[in-house]
Amino acid sequence: MGPWKWMWTAAATALLAACGGGSDGPSTPPAPPAIASFNANKTAFVMGERAQLTPVFSGGSGRIEPGVGPVQSGVAITTPALEGDVTYRLIVEATGKPTASRTLALPVNHRDRFVDAGLFETELHSAVELPDGSVLIVGGWRGASVSSNAIDRFDSVRQTFSQVGAMATGRAVPRLVVLADGMGGYKAGEVASGIAVRTVLGLLKDAVEREDLTIRDPSSSLSRPGILLRDAIHRANKIIYQTARTQANCEGMGTTVVAGLFFDDKLTIAHVGDSRLYRMRGGEFTQVTQDHSLLQELVARGFYTPEEAQHAAAKNYVTRALGVESTVEVDVTEVPVEKGDLFLLCSDGLSDMVDDGDIKLTISTFGANLQTLARQLVLLGNDNGGRDNISVVLVKVLDAFPARRRVVDRILGMFG
């Protein structure tokens, strides 16, 4: 009777369970964590865009890493702005159960390119191949009130972009150009230059729209654009310095920076290090900035003439750079701008390999097309040895850009 009784009990329990009864019978254990799907709203994105991720899972609580956090099954979430290729991971956990996980790779491309920058010729939006196989790209995105054009280096091996410079433009004026050249190893140098560009660009982008740039500081004799540039570079220096001290892989990093703000028919320039700004006006080619380098100090003390310095060996020892010390001295100068002026910002990868006479000749020959000119300058540096990365930014002034005067100022001007 024993075996038959057991069989009847099991059958009765199954029948009761099917009818909703049998609460005293054996219960089904909860299912372990499982992931049905983990998808994004698109297969590819551009820098600055946000992705919509939809996880579908069961059997536990879910979260998405990095930078997203807890999520609910079937509920779409929005990621932070994408800055480069990223792989998100969905993790579903339950106490005492095996964890389920799934990854989702999102390719992130460069921003939309070839954006009209208003004052500047669209030819300056260009792509130039560098000696290490990477590509230097001037592109941009357009926001609600500000158009900015980033200068990015595309690594063809890693398929990634890193920002090395930027040009931002407002609706009318002012307009900003920034170039930074990192030091301290390939990756650390890119971190430092990226911080410098993003900090200067971010701080200036907001300030130039809310402040009166016509005011001059009586105590320092600096114009408002000069103060804004100086303070932004000071801020970038603090961030880079603290990052280098707290992140082991960034120890010893630093960067040069040269930035220019076009406003009211003037160019205000702030710089640290040996990245340069040149001006071509008519047939006259002038180095506007002065290097913060050991070689420049030797020239100033009479050990070298400027012509001899072009061929000296010790060109790479800078005496100032962002991130090296907690404070840094920033040189600020202001020059008038005329219609037809062409400005060149460059890293020492160009100025160390090509003397000023050859740069002038190249500008005179190819200056009508800034894209071609940028390519030729980089090629010339590579042909002469190309011992360092070459970054160039070209700006050609097509017309005057006087500041809009207040009504009171215009009325007073009528009376001299």
C-alpha positions in Angstrom: 0.0 0.0 0.0 2.9 2.4 0.7 4.0 3.1 -2.9 0.4 3.4 -4.1 -0.4 5.9 -1.4 2.6 8.0 -2.4 1.5 8.0 -6.0 -2.1 9.1 -5.1 -0.8 11.9 -2.8 1.4 13.3 -5.6 -1.4 13.2 -8.1 -3.8 14.9 -5.7 -1.3 17.6 -5.0 -0.8 18.3 -8.7 -4.6 18.5 -9.2 -5.0 20.9 -6.2 -2.2 23.1 -7.5 -3.9 23.3 -10.9 -7.2 24.3 -9.3 -5.6 26.9 -7.0 -5.6 24.9 -3.9 -3.0 22.7 -2.1 -1.3 25.5 -0.2 0.4 22.9 2.0 2.1 21.2 -1.0 5.6 21.9 -2.3 6.2 25.5 -3.7 8.1 26.3 -7.0 11.4 28.1 -6.2 11.7 31.7 -7.7 13.4 31.8 -11.1 17.0 33.0 -11.1 17.9 36.4 -12.6 17.6 36.4 -16.4 18.0 39.0 -19.2 15.6 38.9 -22.1 17.1 41.9 -24.0 19.3 44.9 -23.7 19.0 47.4 -26.6 19.7 51.0 -27.5 17.5 53.3 -29.6 20.2 53.5 -32.4 23.2 51.5 -33.6 25.6 54.4 -33.7 25.9 57.9 -32.1 27.8 61.1 -32.4 29.8 62.9 -29.6 27.6 64.8 -27.2 24.5 62.7 -28.0 22.6 60.7 -25.4 21.5 57.2 -25.9 18.2 55.6 -24.9 18.8 52.2 -23.3 15.9 49.7 -22.7 16.7 46.7 -20.4 14.2 43.7 -20.1 15.0 41.3 -17.3 13.4 39.2 -14.6 14.3 37.5 -11.3 16.1 40.3 -9.5 17.1 44.0 -9.4 19.0 45.6 -12.3 21.6 48.3 -12.8 23.6 49.6 -15.7 27.3 50.5 -15.5 29.1 52.8 -15.9 27.4 56.0 -14.9 23.7 55.0 -15.1 22.8 53.1 -12.0 19.6 51.2 -11.0 17.0 50.5 -13.7 13.6 48.9 -14.0 12.7 46.2 -16.5 11.1 47.5 -19.7 11.7 51.2 -18.7 14.0 53.1 -21.1 16.7 55.3 -19.5 18.8 58.1 -20.9 22.6 57.9 -20.7 24.9 60.9 -20.0 26.3 62.7 -23.0 28.5 60.3 -25.0 32.1 61.4 -25.3 33.5 58.4 -27.1 33.0 54.7 -27.7 31.4 53.1 -24.6 30.3 49.6 -23.5 27.4 49.5 -21.1 26.8 46.5 -18.9 23.4 45.4 -17.5 23.7 43.5 -14.3 20.7 41.7 -12.7 21.2 40.3 -9.1 19.1 38.5 -6.5 20.2 37.2 -3.1 21.5 33.7 -3.2 21.2 33.5 -7.0 23.7 33.6 -9.8 24.1 37.1 -11.3 23.1 37.7 -14.9 24.8 40.3 -17.1 24.9 41.4 -20.6 27.0 44.1 -22.4 26.0 46.6 -25.1 28.7 48.4 -27.1 27.8 51.8 -28.5 30.1 53.2 -31.3 30.4 57.0 -31.0 31.5 59.0 -34.0 32.8 62.5 -34.3 30.4 65.4 -34.2 28.7 66.6 -37.4 31.4 68.2 -39.5 31.8 71.2 -41.8 29.7 73.6 -39.8 29.6 77.2 -41.1 31.4 79.3 -38.5 30.2 82.7 -39.7 33.2 84.9 -39.7 35.7 82.2 -40.7 35.9 80.5 -44.0 34.4 77.0 -44.1 37.6 75.7 -45.6 39.2 75.7 -42.2 37.0 72.7 -41.4 39.5 70.1 -42.6 41.0 66.7 -42.0 44.8 66.3 -42.0 46.7 63.0 -41.6 49.5 63.1 -39.0 52.7 61.2 -39.1 51.6 58.6 -36.5 48.6 57.6 -38.7 46.0 59.6 -36.7 43.9 62.2 -38.4 43.5 65.8 -37.1 39.9 66.9 -37.7 38.3 70.3 -37.4 34.6 69.8 -37.0 31.8 71.1 -34.8 28.3 71.1 -33.4 25.7 73.9 -33.2 23.9 74.6 -30.0 21.0 76.9 -29.3 23.1 80.0 -28.9 26.7 79.0 -29.5 28.4 77.3 -32.4 31.6 75.6 -31.4 34.1 73.8 -33.5 36.3 71.2 -31.8 39.7 70.1 -33.1 40.0 66.4 -32.5 42.6 63.8 -33.2 41.2 60.5 -34.5 43.2 57.4 -33.6 42.7 55.1 -36.6 44.0 52.1 -34.6 41.8 52.6 -31.5 39.0 54.2 -33.5 38.7 56.9 -30.9 38.6 60.7 -30.8 40.4 63.0 -28.4 40.0 66.7 -28.3 43.2 68.7 -28.7 41.8 72.2 -29.5 38.6 74.1 -30.1 37.1 77.1 -31.8 33.8 78.4 -30.4 31.7 81.1 -32.0 28.7 83.1 -30.6 25.8 84.4 -32.6 27.6 87.7 -33.5 30.7 88.3 -31.4 33.0 87.3 -29.8 34.8 84.3 -31.3 37.3 82.0 -29.6 40.2 79.8 -30.7 42.1 77.5 -28.4 45.0 75.1 -29.0 46.7 72.9 -26.4 49.7 70.6 -26.8 50.0 68.0 -24.0 53.1 66.6 -22.3 53.9 63.7 -20.1 53.3 60.7 -22.3 50.8 60.0 -25.0 47.8 59.3 -22.9 48.5 61.7 -20.0 49.3 64.5 -22.5 46.0 64.0 -24.2 44.2 64.2 -20.8 46.0 67.5 -19.9 45.3 69.1 -23.3 41.7 68.0 -23.2 41.2 69.5 -19.8 42.7 72.8 -20.9 40.6 73.0 -24.0 37.3 72.0 -22.3 37.8 74.3 -19.4 38.7 77.4 -21.4 36.0 76.8 -23.9 33.4 76.0 -21.2 34.1 79.1 -19.1 34.4 81.5 -21.9 31.4 80.2 -23.8 29.1 81.3 -20.9 30.9 84.4 -19.9 31.1 86.1 -23.3 27.3 86.0 -23.6 26.4 87.4 -20.2 29.2 90.0 -19.6 30.0 93.4 -21.0 33.3 92.9 -22.8 33.8 96.6 -23.5 34.8 97.2 -19.8 38.5 97.5 -19.0 39.9 96.8 -15.5 41.6 100.0 -14.3 43.8 98.2 -11.8 45.4 95.7 -14.2 44.8 97.7 -17.5 43.5 94.4 -18.9 40.4 94.3 -21.1 37.5 92.1 -20.0 38.3 89.5 -22.7 41.9 89.4 -21.3 40.7 88.8 -17.8 38.3 86.1 -18.8 41.0 84.3 -20.8 43.6 84.6 -18.0 41.1 83.4 -15.3 40.0 80.4 -17.4 43.6 79.3 -18.0 44.3 79.7 -14.2 41.3 77.4 -13.6 42.5 74.9 -16.1 45.9 74.8 -14.5 44.4 74.0 -11.1 42.3 71.1 -12.5 45.3 69.6 -14.3 47.6 70.1 -11.3 45.1 68.3 -9.0 44.4 65.5 -11.5 48.2 64.9 -11.9 48.6 64.7 -8.1 45.7 62.4 -7.5 45.7 60.1 -10.5 48.7 57.8 -10.7 48.4 57.3 -14.5 48.4 61.1 -15.0 51.5 61.9 -12.8 53.8 64.4 -14.5 51.3 65.5 -17.1 51.1 69.1 -18.4 50.1 71.1 -21.4 50.8 74.3 -23.3 47.9 76.5 -24.3 47.3 79.4 -26.6 43.9 81.0 -26.8 42.6 84.0 -28.7 39.3 85.9 -28.3 38.1 88.0 -31.3 36.0 91.0 -30.2 35.5 94.6 -31.4 38.1 94.4 -34.2 40.8 93.2 -31.7 42.3 89.8 -30.9 43.1 89.2 -27.2 45.6 86.4 -26.7 46.5 84.4 -23.6 49.2 81.8 -23.6 51.4 79.5 -21.6 54.3 77.5 -23.0 55.7 77.3 -26.5 52.6 76.8 -28.7 52.5 79.9 -30.9 50.2 82.4 -32.5 51.4 84.1 -35.8 49.8 86.8 -37.9 50.1 87.2 -41.7 49.1 90.7 -42.8 49.8 91.6 -46.3 53.3 90.3 -46.9 54.3 90.7 -43.3 54.6 87.5 -41.1 54.8 88.1 -37.4 55.2 85.9 -34.3 52.7 87.5 -31.9 53.4 85.3 -28.9 56.7 84.8 -27.2 57.7 81.2 -26.2 58.0 80.3 -22.5 61.1 78.2 -23.1 64.8 77.9 -22.2 65.8 78.8 -25.8 63.7 82.0 -25.7 65.4 83.1 -22.5 68.8 82.5 -24.1 67.7 84.6 -27.0 66.5 87.4 -24.7 69.9 87.3 -22.9 71.8 87.6 -26.2 73.2 84.0 -26.3 71.4 83.4 -29.6 70.0 85.6 -32.3 66.4 84.8 -33.4 67.9 83.3 -36.7 70.3 81.1 -34.8 67.6 80.0 -32.4 65.7 78.5 -35.4 68.5 75.9 -35.8 69.4 75.4 -32.1 69.1 71.9 -30.6 67.5 72.7 -27.2 64.0 73.6 -28.4 61.9 71.4 -26.2 62.5 72.8 -22.7 59.6 74.8 -21.7 59.8 77.1 -18.6 56.0 77.4 -18.2 53.2 74.9 -18.6 49.8 74.1 -17.2 49.7 71.5 -14.5 53.3 71.6 -13.4 52.7 73.9 -10.4 49.7 75.0 -8.4 49.8 78.5 -10.0 51.0 79.6 -13.4 51.7 83.0 -14.9 49.7 83.7 -18.1 50.9 86.2 -20.7 48.0 88.3 -22.1 48.3 90.7 -25.0 45.9 92.5 -27.4 46.4 93.3 -31.0 44.3 95.1 -33.6 42.7 93.0 -36.3 42.2 94.1 -39.9 40.2 92.6 -42.7 42.3 90.1 -44.6 44.4 89.1 -41.6 45.3 85.4 -41.3 46.2 84.0 -37.9 48.0 80.7 -37.4 48.0 78.9 -34.0 50.4 75.9 -33.9 52.1 73.5 -31.6 55.9 73.2 -31.5 55.6 70.2 -33.7 55.4 72.7 -36.6 57.5 75.6 -35.4 60.4 73.4 -34.3 60.6 71.6 -37.7 59.8 74.5 -40.1 61.4 78.0 -39.9 59.4 81.1 -40.1 60.4 81.9 -43.6 59.1 78.6 -44.9 55.9 79.0 -43.0 55.4 82.5 -44.5 56.1 81.2 -48.0 53.6 78.3 -47.5 50.9 80.8 -46.3 51.6 83.1 -49.2 51.3 80.2 -51.7 48.2 78.4 -50.3 46.5 81.0 -48.1 43.5 81.3 -50.4 42.3 77.9 -49.2 42.7 77.2 -45.5 42.1 73.5 -45.9 44.9 73.1 -48.4 47.1 75.4 -46.3 46.6 73.3 -43.1 47.5 70.2 -45.1 50.6 71.7 -46.6 51.9 73.0 -43.3 51.6 69.6 -41.7 53.2 67.9 -44.7 56.1 70.4 -44.6 56.7 69.6 -40.9 56.6 65.9 -41.6 59.0 66.2 -44.6 61.5 68.1 -42.3 61.5 65.2 -39.8 58.1 65.3 -38.0 59.5 64.5 -34.6 56.3 65.6 -32.8 52.6 65.8 -33.4 51.6 68.8 -35.4 48.5 70.8 -34.5 47.4 73.9 -36.5 44.4 76.2 -36.3 43.9 78.8 -39.1 41.7 81.8 -38.9 41.1 84.3 -41.7 39.3 87.5 -41.0 36.8 88.2 -43.8 35.4 91.5 -42.5 35.4 93.9 -39.6 33.6 92.9 -36.4 33.0 96.1 -34.3 31.2 95.6 -31.0 27.6 96.7 -30.9 27.5 100.0 -28.9 24.9 100.8 -26.4 22.4 103.5 -27.3 23.8 105.9 -24.6 27.3 105.5 -26.0 26.1 106.2 -29.6 24.3 109.4 -28.4 27.4 110.6 -26.4 29.6 109.9 -29.4 27.5 112.4 -31.5 28.9 115.1 -29.2 32.5 114.1 -29.5 
